[in-house]
């Protein structure tokens, strides 16, 4: 399941982010890649243990806590602190899959990467190329979103970032461990929750059919969820 979430950050927030990111000290991105990914990774990243990555990452997490679609789709148990990358001219990231387990910085906690997220921070007119291509059961899906928009997709997916041919592509990326590990179960819950929300707007939240569907949703979640 691939989901785009518009306006996770407002235009004003994106502008504030860029004020910090455009003057930040970027480093070679291969330093954080595994032995296989290092062979196909060609970009830059911020040191996520220092400013401005720390405060900007916290801002993203706060924004996501106010995003019902994200909460419904991800059912997050743990979120890896957001990281930041930049692709300049001719830089790219070849086909790869994200690591399955990651230690959350500054803790002894291990996160299972169920979902990957990319939050775009460069306007579409700022750069060419840099498309995120995700392999799905329905074929390759090409994603290139406006600044402030985010895409959420299974971490099991092969994906790549095509070479930038003009300008610079700037984004935040991170991973989520869901309370519901099985991707099909998560998708069913998301579809059910979306239907409930749509019907609630039409019939009212107190309608007997809505109450019955809500009970079904929560009973399924109770059966399938494993809190962190």
C-alpha positions as CSV (number, residue, x, y, z in Angstrom):
1,X,0.0,0.0,0.0
2,X,1.4,3.3,-1.1
3,X,-0.2,6.4,0.4
4,X,0.5,10.1,-0.3
5,X,-0.3,12.6,2.5
6,X,-0.5,16.2,1.3
7,X,0.6,19.2,3.4
8,X,2.2,17.5,6.3
9,X,4.1,20.8,6.5
10,X,2.6,24.1,5.4
11,X,4.3,26.4,2.9
12,X,5.4,28.6,5.8
13,X,6.9,25.6,7.6
14,X,8.7,24.4,4.5
15,X,10.2,27.9,4.1
16,X,11.4,27.8,7.7
17,X,12.9,24.3,7.2
18,X,14.7,25.4,4.1
19,X,16.2,28.4,5.9
20,X,18.0,26.0,8.1
21,X,18.7,23.3,5.6
22,X,20.1,25.5,2.9
23,X,22.9,26.7,5.2
24,X,23.5,23.3,7.0
25,X,26.7,21.3,6.8
26,X,25.9,18.3,4.6
27,X,28.0,15.2,4.6
28,X,28.6,12.2,2.3
29,X,25.5,10.0,2.5
30,X,27.4,6.8,2.1
31,X,28.6,7.0,5.7
32,X,25.2,5.8,6.9
33,X,24.7,3.1,4.3
34,X,25.1,-0.6,4.8
35,X,27.7,-2.6,2.8
36,X,25.3,-3.3,-0.1
37,X,23.5,0.0,-0.2
38,X,26.8,1.9,-0.1
39,X,27.6,0.6,-3.6
40,X,24.5,2.4,-5.1
41,X,24.1,5.4,-2.8
42,X,25.3,8.8,-4.0
43,X,23.9,11.7,-2.0
44,X,24.4,13.9,1.0
45,X,22.9,13.8,4.5
46,X,22.8,15.8,7.7
47,X,24.3,14.5,10.9
48,X,21.1,13.4,12.6
49,X,22.7,13.7,16.1
50,X,23.2,17.4,15.7
51,X,21.2,20.5,14.9
52,X,19.3,21.4,12.8
53,X,18.4,17.8,12.2
54,X,17.2,17.2,15.8
55,X,14.8,20.1,16.1
56,X,13.5,19.8,12.5
57,X,12.9,16.1,13.1
58,X,10.9,16.8,16.2
59,X,8.9,19.3,14.3
60,X,8.0,16.6,11.7
61,X,7.0,14.2,14.4
62,X,4.7,16.8,16.0
63,X,3.1,17.5,12.6
64,X,2.5,13.8,12.0
65,X,0.8,13.4,15.3
66,X,-1.9,15.8,13.9
67,X,-2.3,13.8,10.7
68,X,-5.2,11.4,10.9
69,X,-4.4,9.7,7.6
70,X,-0.9,8.9,8.8
71,X,-2.1,7.6,12.1
72,X,-4.7,5.4,10.4
73,X,-2.4,4.1,7.7
74,X,0.7,3.5,9.9
75,X,-0.7,2.7,13.3
76,X,2.7,3.7,14.6
77,X,4.3,2.0,17.6
78,X,7.8,3.5,17.1
79,X,9.1,6.1,14.7
80,X,12.8,6.5,13.8
81,X,13.9,10.1,14.2
82,X,13.6,11.8,10.8
83,X,16.8,12.1,8.8
84,X,17.5,14.6,5.9
85,X,19.1,14.1,2.6
86,X,20.0,16.1,-0.5
87,X,20.7,15.1,-4.0
88,X,22.7,17.5,-6.1
89,X,23.4,17.3,-9.9
90,X,23.9,13.7,-11.1
91,X,23.5,12.3,-7.6
92,X,21.1,9.3,-7.1
93,X,20.4,6.2,-5.1
94,X,20.2,3.0,-7.0
95,X,17.8,0.2,-6.4
96,X,17.8,-1.0,-2.8
97,X,15.7,-2.2,0.1
98,X,15.8,-0.6,3.5
99,X,17.4,-2.4,6.4
100,X,14.9,-4.6,8.4
101,X,16.0,-3.6,11.9
102,X,17.5,-0.3,13.2
103,X,18.6,0.9,16.6
104,X,17.0,4.2,17.5
105,X,19.8,6.7,18.2
106,X,20.5,7.4,21.8
107,X,18.5,4.5,23.0
108,X,18.7,0.7,23.4
109,X,15.5,0.3,21.4
110,X,15.4,-1.7,18.1
111,X,12.9,-0.6,15.5
112,X,11.5,-3.0,12.9
113,X,11.1,-1.1,9.6
114,X,7.5,-1.9,8.5
115,X,6.9,1.4,6.7
116,X,9.2,4.0,5.0
117,X,8.4,7.6,4.6
118,X,9.7,10.4,2.4
119,X,8.7,14.0,3.1
120,X,9.6,16.2,0.1
121,X,11.2,19.6,1.0
122,X,12.1,21.0,-2.4
123,X,9.5,22.6,-4.7
124,X,8.9,20.8,-7.9
125,X,10.2,23.7,-10.0
126,X,13.5,23.7,-8.1
127,X,14.8,20.5,-9.6
128,X,14.5,18.0,-12.4
129,X,14.9,14.2,-12.0
130,X,15.1,12.9,-8.5
131,X,12.0,10.8,-8.8
132,X,11.4,8.1,-6.2
133,X,10.4,4.9,-7.9
134,X,8.9,2.2,-5.7
135,X,8.3,-1.4,-6.8
136,X,4.8,-2.5,-5.8
137,X,2.6,-5.6,-6.6
138,X,1.0,-3.4,-9.3
139,X,4.3,-2.5,-10.9
140,X,6.7,0.4,-10.5
141,X,5.2,3.6,-9.0
142,X,7.0,6.9,-9.6
143,X,6.6,9.5,-6.9
144,X,7.6,13.2,-7.0
145,X,5.5,15.4,-4.7
146,X,5.2,19.1,-3.8
147,X,7.2,20.4,-0.9
148,X,5.5,19.6,2.3
149,X,3.8,16.4,1.0
150,X,4.8,12.9,2.1
151,X,4.6,9.4,0.7
152,X,4.3,6.3,2.9
153,X,5.1,2.8,1.6
154,X,6.2,-0.7,2.7
155,X,9.8,-0.9,3.8
156,X,9.9,-4.3,2.0
157,X,9.7,-2.6,-1.3
158,X,12.6,-2.2,-3.7
159,X,13.0,1.5,-4.5
160,X,15.4,4.0,-6.0
161,X,15.9,7.7,-6.5
162,X,16.7,8.7,-10.1
163,X,19.6,11.0,-10.9
164,X,19.0,14.7,-10.4
165,X,19.5,16.6,-13.7
166,X,19.0,20.1,-12.5
167,X,18.9,21.8,-9.1
168,X,18.8,19.9,-5.9
169,X,16.3,17.4,-4.3
170,X,15.9,17.9,-0.6
171,X,13.8,15.6,1.6
172,X,13.4,14.0,5.0
173,X,13.1,10.3,5.4
174,X,12.4,7.9,8.2
175,X,10.9,4.6,9.2
176,X,7.9,3.4,11.2
177,X,7.3,0.2,13.2
178,X,3.6,-0.4,13.2
179,X,1.5,-1.9,16.0
180,X,0.1,-4.2,13.2
181,X,3.0,-6.0,11.7
182,X,1.2,-7.7,8.8
183,X,0.8,-5.3,5.8
184,X,-2.4,-6.9,4.6
185,X,-4.0,-6.5,8.0
186,X,-2.9,-2.8,8.1
187,X,-4.3,-2.2,4.7
188,X,-7.7,-3.8,5.7
189,X,-7.8,-1.7,8.8
190,X,-7.0,1.5,6.9
191,X,-9.7,0.8,4.3
192,X,-12.2,0.1,7.0
193,X,-11.3,3.2,9.0
194,X,-11.5,5.3,5.8
195,X,-14.9,4.0,5.1
196,X,-16.1,4.6,8.6
197,X,-14.8,8.2,8.4
198,X,-16.6,8.8,5.1
199,X,-19.9,7.3,6.3
200,X,-19.7,9.2,9.5
201,X,-19.5,12.5,7.6
202,X,-22.6,11.4,5.6
203,X,-24.7,9.7,8.3
204,X,-23.3,11.0,11.6
205,X,-21.0,9.3,14.0
206,X,-23.9,8.1,16.2
207,X,-25.6,6.2,13.4
208,X,-26.1,2.6,14.4
209,X,-24.3,1.3,11.3
210,X,-21.3,3.5,12.1
211,X,-21.2,2.3,15.6
212,X,-21.3,-1.4,14.4
213,X,-18.5,-0.8,11.9
214,X,-16.4,1.0,14.6
215,X,-16.8,-1.9,16.9
216,X,-15.6,-4.2,14.2
217,X,-12.6,-2.0,13.5
218,X,-11.6,-1.9,17.2
219,X,-12.1,-5.6,17.7
220,X,-9.9,-6.4,14.7
221,X,-7.3,-3.9,16.0
222,X,-7.4,-5.5,19.4
223,X,-6.8,-8.9,17.8
224,X,-4.0,-7.9,15.5
225,X,-2.1,-5.1,17.3
226,X,1.0,-5.6,19.3
227,X,1.9,-2.3,21.1
228,X,5.6,-1.4,21.4
